Amino acid sequence: TDMSYALATGTLWFKVPDTLQVKMEGDLSRGVFSKDLVLYIAGRLSASGALGKTLEFSGPALASFSVADRMTLCNMAVELGAISGFCPVNEDVLKFLRSRGAHADFTPSTDEGAADEVVEVDCSEVEPMVAAPSTVDNVKPVADVEGTPVDEVFIGSCTNGRIEDLRVAAAILKERRVAEGVRLVVVPASREAYLQALREGIIEELLKAGAMIGVPGCGPCLGLHMGVLADGEVAVSTANRNFVGRMGSKKARIYLASPATAAASAVEGRIADPRRYLP
């Protein structure tokens, strides 16, 4: 019914959702990334904490977040039940859009008191995090699960397959090797990210470390191809979902993490704190 209505009228009916604002203050520590932050937020709010709402990421901390960081936050909004997620626009975002042909006039504005609920987060309190099997809100510090053996590490997806993510992974893997018995699958999120990684020598560094590079797009994240998990296998994934059976076997276990944590885990063959490998 919805599809036929959309085809006939070119429109869809939506109720304007309430806004849940996550006000972020402080700075992320060394070795802590936007993926760690959004997992931390998921742990606090739960997988249904923003159900039916719009999730707004805002606050002073946002000023230092790149476009890629903002994409990771917004990408994960639906995992908290939100209808949509957004960050207030700044000049970096506008520059990004203009570079891709979007030149419409836009004036950032937010009504005072527009949010129906405000949650405050101190970014300085966040440490490297994982979402343990098998829900996105089963969030724990890496320290709590450090040493868990892994069979596969996946770096990529629409959540964390951008050039910035690949740079972090390559920095950790440079002059190191993937642990014996571990599969490292890297899939750039787009052709653009892949080409840039080639130009910067990132793909070469990853290959030297023992990674397998996939074509840009979807793959292991949804158990489609290249990196599908077998019974009893454990994976560290930079994707956005770790449901039972998400990456293959229903008897596999998936830990969601940042690209840094994923790369460090690939080196050690077990879940590892990335701060040991970062300057």
ZAVODO-78370 format. One record per residue (C-alpha): residue in three letters; x, y, z. Coordinates in steps of 0.05 Angstrom, whole numbers. Layout:
# residues N
+--------+--------+--------+--------+
| residu |     xx |     yy |     zz |
+--------+--------+--------+--------+
|    ala |      X |      Y |      Z |
...
+--------+--------+--------+--------+
***
This chain:
# residues 279
+--------+--------+--------+--------+
| residu |     xx |     yy |     zz |
+--------+--------+--------+--------+
|    thr |      0 |      0 |      0 |
|    asp |     55 |     49 |     19 |
|    met |     93 |     33 |    -45 |
|    ser |     33 |     42 |    -91 |
|    tyr |     16 |    109 |    -57 |
|    ala |     88 |    133 |    -66 |
|    leu |     89 |    113 |   -139 |
|    ala |     22 |    146 |   -152 |
|    thr |     34 |    212 |   -115 |
|    gly |    109 |    218 |   -108 |
|    thr |    100 |    230 |    -34 |
|    leu |     99 |    191 |     32 |
|    trp |     64 |    208 |     97 |
|    phe |    106 |    216 |    159 |
|    lys |     91 |    241 |    229 |
|    val |    142 |    294 |    251 |
|    pro |    182 |    257 |    304 |
|    asp |    204 |    282 |    372 |
|    thr |    277 |    302 |    377 |
|    leu |    325 |    269 |    426 |
|    gln |    387 |    312 |    430 |
|    val |    454 |    283 |    451 |
|    lys |    494 |    341 |    476 |
|    met |    568 |    324 |    473 |
|    glu |    621 |    360 |    513 |
|    gly |    695 |    349 |    525 |
|    asp |    746 |    318 |    478 |
|    leu |    757 |    246 |    457 |
|    ser |    820 |    216 |    486 |
|    arg |    877 |    187 |    444 |
|    gly |    856 |    122 |    412 |
|    val |    782 |    137 |    421 |
|    phe |    740 |    150 |    359 |
|    ser |    670 |    169 |    338 |
|    lys |    651 |     95 |    334 |
|    asp |    671 |     86 |    407 |
|    leu |    629 |    147 |    424 |
|    val |    566 |    123 |    389 |
|    leu |    573 |     54 |    419 |
|    tyr |    579 |     87 |    487 |
|    ile |    516 |    126 |    472 |
|    ala |    480 |     63 |    450 |
|    gly |    499 |     30 |    515 |
|    arg |    470 |     88 |    554 |
|    leu |    406 |     97 |    514 |
|    ser |    393 |     24 |    493 |
|    ala |    375 |     -3 |    425 |
|    ser |    305 |     27 |    433 |
|    gly |    326 |     91 |    468 |
|    ala |    310 |    135 |    409 |
|    leu |    252 |     93 |    382 |
|    gly |    209 |    134 |    334 |
|    lys |    250 |    197 |    346 |
|    thr |    301 |    239 |    310 |
|    leu |    369 |    235 |    342 |
|    glu |    409 |    300 |    342 |
|    phe |    483 |    298 |    358 |
|    ser |    505 |    366 |    381 |
|    gly |    545 |    404 |    432 |
|    pro |    615 |    436 |    436 |
|    ala |    651 |    370 |    422 |
|    leu |    621 |    366 |    353 |
|    ala |    664 |    424 |    328 |
|    ser |    725 |    379 |    324 |
|    phe |    688 |    322 |    288 |
|    ser |    703 |    311 |    215 |
|    val |    650 |    297 |    163 |
|    ala |    669 |    223 |    168 |
|    asp |    660 |    225 |    243 |
|    arg |    591 |    255 |    235 |
|    met |    573 |    202 |    184 |
|    thr |    590 |    147 |    233 |
|    leu |    547 |    178 |    287 |
|    cys |    487 |    188 |    242 |
|    asn |    495 |    120 |    210 |
|    met |    486 |     87 |    278 |
|    ala |    425 |    128 |    297 |
|    val |    377 |     76 |    269 |
|    glu |    410 |     23 |    313 |
|    leu |    381 |     62 |    373 |
|    gly |    312 |     59 |    342 |
|    ala |    314 |    129 |    312 |
|    ile |    277 |    148 |    248 |
|    ser |    336 |    192 |    229 |
|    gly |    400 |    221 |    257 |
|    phe |    434 |    287 |    243 |
|    cys |    488 |    335 |    265 |
|    pro |    481 |    411 |    259 |
|    val |    515 |    433 |    195 |
|    asn |    581 |    470 |    195 |
|    glu |    626 |    497 |    141 |
|    asp |    663 |    431 |    134 |
|    val |    598 |    396 |    117 |
|    leu |    578 |    450 |     68 |
|    lys |    646 |    446 |     34 |
|    phe |    639 |    370 |     29 |
|    leu |    570 |    378 |     -4 |
|    arg |    593 |    433 |    -52 |
|    ser |    651 |    389 |    -74 |
|    arg |    599 |    339 |    -96 |
|    gly |    556 |    388 |   -135 |
|    ala |    506 |    410 |    -81 |
|    his |    503 |    486 |    -83 |
|    ala |    434 |    502 |    -55 |
|    asp |    430 |    560 |     -6 |
|    phe |    427 |    536 |     66 |
|    thr |    425 |    572 |    132 |
|    pro |    438 |    529 |    193 |
|    ser |    387 |    543 |    247 |
|    thr |    360 |    509 |    309 |
|    asp |    300 |    532 |    348 |
|    glu |    314 |    543 |    421 |
|    gly |    283 |    488 |    463 |
|    ala |    265 |    447 |    401 |
|    ala |    291 |    382 |    431 |
|    asp |    240 |    342 |    470 |
|    glu |    294 |    308 |    511 |
|    val |    368 |    324 |    522 |
|    val |    421 |    273 |    543 |
|    glu |    490 |    299 |    561 |
|    val |    553 |    261 |    545 |
|    asp |    624 |    277 |    568 |
|    cys |    669 |    253 |    512 |
|    ser |    730 |    252 |    556 |
|    glu |    699 |    194 |    596 |
|    val |    694 |    149 |    535 |
|    glu |    746 |     95 |    524 |
|    pro |    754 |     44 |    468 |
|    met |    688 |      6 |    467 |
|    val |    656 |    -56 |    436 |
|    ala |    585 |    -79 |    428 |
|    ala |    588 |   -152 |    450 |
|    pro |    543 |   -206 |    420 |
|    ser |    489 |   -201 |    400 |
|    thr |    458 |   -132 |    407 |
|    val |    485 |    -63 |    393 |
|    asp |    470 |    -40 |    464 |
|    asn |    509 |    -96 |    498 |
|    val |    566 |    -46 |    504 |
|    lys |    630 |    -57 |    544 |
|    pro |    698 |    -25 |    548 |
|    val |    750 |    -62 |    507 |
|    ala |    786 |    -75 |    573 |
|    asp |    728 |   -120 |    596 |
|    val |    734 |   -167 |    536 |
|    glu |    808 |   -158 |    519 |
|    gly |    841 |   -224 |    501 |
|    thr |    779 |   -256 |    470 |
|    pro |    806 |   -298 |    411 |
|    val |    780 |   -277 |    342 |
|    asp |    776 |   -314 |    276 |
|    glu |    760 |   -255 |    231 |
|    val |    766 |   -180 |    231 |
|    phe |    724 |   -139 |    183 |
|    ile |    741 |    -66 |    169 |
|    gly |    692 |    -31 |    124 |
|    ser |    617 |    -19 |    114 |
|    cys |    577 |     44 |    109 |
|    thr |    593 |     57 |    182 |
|    asn |    669 |     55 |    180 |
|    gly |    696 |     43 |    110 |
|    arg |    716 |    114 |     92 |
|    ile |    787 |    137 |     76 |
|    glu |    797 |    163 |    147 |
|    asp |    780 |     94 |    174 |
|    leu |    828 |     60 |    126 |
|    arg |    883 |    108 |    146 |
|    val |    876 |     90 |    219 |
|    ala |    877 |     16 |    203 |
|    ala |    938 |     22 |    159 |
|    ala |    976 |     63 |    212 |
|    ile |    967 |      6 |    262 |
|    leu |    982 |    -49 |    212 |
|    lys |   1043 |    -15 |    181 |
|    glu |   1104 |    -61 |    187 |
|    arg |   1062 |   -112 |    225 |
|    arg |   1027 |   -176 |    204 |
|    val |    958 |   -203 |    216 |
|    ala |    961 |   -258 |    269 |
|    glu |    965 |   -329 |    244 |
|    gly |    897 |   -361 |    235 |
|    val |    860 |   -295 |    231 |
|    arg |    826 |   -268 |    168 |
|    leu |    828 |   -193 |    158 |
|    val |    777 |   -170 |    107 |
|    val |    778 |    -97 |     86 |
|    val |    724 |    -68 |     42 |
|    pro |    726 |      6 |     26 |
|    ala |    657 |     38 |     30 |
|    ser |    661 |     71 |    -38 |
|    arg |    700 |     73 |   -103 |
|    glu |    724 |    142 |    -82 |
|    ala |    752 |    115 |    -16 |
|    tyr |    785 |     57 |    -53 |
|    leu |    819 |    102 |   -104 |
|    gln |    844 |    149 |    -50 |
|    ala |    871 |     91 |    -10 |
|    leu |    908 |     67 |    -72 |
|    arg |    938 |    136 |    -83 |
|    glu |    962 |    140 |    -11 |
|    gly |    992 |     71 |    -11 |
|    ile |    943 |     47 |     42 |
|    ile |    920 |    -13 |      1 |
|    glu |    992 |    -35 |     -7 |
|    glu |   1005 |    -30 |     68 |
|    leu |    942 |    -70 |     83 |
|    leu |    961 |   -124 |     33 |
|    lys |   1031 |   -129 |     61 |
|    ala |   1001 |   -140 |    130 |
|    gly |    960 |   -198 |    103 |
|    ala |    893 |   -166 |     92 |
|    met |    844 |   -187 |     37 |
|    ile |    815 |   -127 |      0 |
|    gly |    744 |   -130 |    -27 |
|    val |    708 |    -89 |    -79 |
|    pro |    673 |    -26 |    -51 |
|    gly |    603 |    -37 |    -24 |
|    cys |    567 |    -86 |     20 |
|    gly |    594 |   -156 |     35 |
|    pro |    613 |   -188 |    102 |
|    cys |    570 |   -140 |    142 |
|    leu |    505 |   -174 |    122 |
|    gly |    534 |   -243 |    108 |
|    leu |    530 |   -231 |     33 |
|    his |    599 |   -254 |     11 |
|    met |    674 |   -252 |     27 |
|    gly |    681 |   -263 |    101 |
|    val |    617 |   -301 |    118 |
|    leu |    625 |   -331 |    187 |
|    ala |    622 |   -406 |    202 |
|    asp |    594 |   -441 |    264 |
|    gly |    630 |   -420 |    327 |
|    glu |    672 |   -365 |    296 |
|    val |    684 |   -298 |    329 |
|    ala |    690 |   -233 |    290 |
|    val |    709 |   -162 |    306 |
|    ser |    671 |   -118 |    257 |
|    thr |    668 |    -43 |    244 |
|    ala |    597 |    -50 |    216 |
|    asn |    534 |    -27 |    252 |
|    arg |    498 |    -92 |    270 |
|    asn |    518 |   -155 |    308 |
|    phe |    452 |   -193 |    309 |
|    val |    451 |   -268 |    311 |
|    gly |    465 |   -294 |    241 |
|    arg |    481 |   -225 |    214 |
|    met |    548 |   -244 |    183 |
|    gly |    533 |   -317 |    169 |
|    ser |    523 |   -373 |    218 |
|    lys |    474 |   -364 |    275 |
|    lys |    527 |   -397 |    319 |
|    ala |    579 |   -343 |    305 |
|    arg |    591 |   -284 |    351 |
|    ile |    604 |   -212 |    329 |
|    tyr |    636 |   -155 |    367 |
|    leu |    627 |    -85 |    339 |
|    ala |    686 |    -38 |    346 |
|    ser |    724 |     21 |    316 |
|    pro |    773 |     10 |    259 |
|    ala |    830 |     21 |    308 |
|    thr |    806 |    -33 |    355 |
|    ala |    793 |    -78 |    296 |
|    ala |    863 |    -69 |    268 |
|    ala |    896 |    -80 |    335 |
|    ser |    855 |   -143 |    344 |
|    ala |    877 |   -169 |    276 |
|    val |    950 |   -160 |    297 |
|    glu |    942 |   -196 |    363 |
|    gly |    891 |   -249 |    342 |
|    arg |    847 |   -229 |    400 |
|    ile |    808 |   -167 |    421 |
|    ala |    860 |   -114 |    436 |
|    asp |    865 |    -42 |    460 |
|    pro |    887 |      1 |    401 |
|    arg |    921 |     52 |    445 |
|    arg |    982 |      7 |    449 |
|    tyr |    992 |     17 |    374 |
|    leu |    977 |     91 |    367 |
|    pro |   1025 |    150 |    379 |
+--------+--------+--------+--------+
***
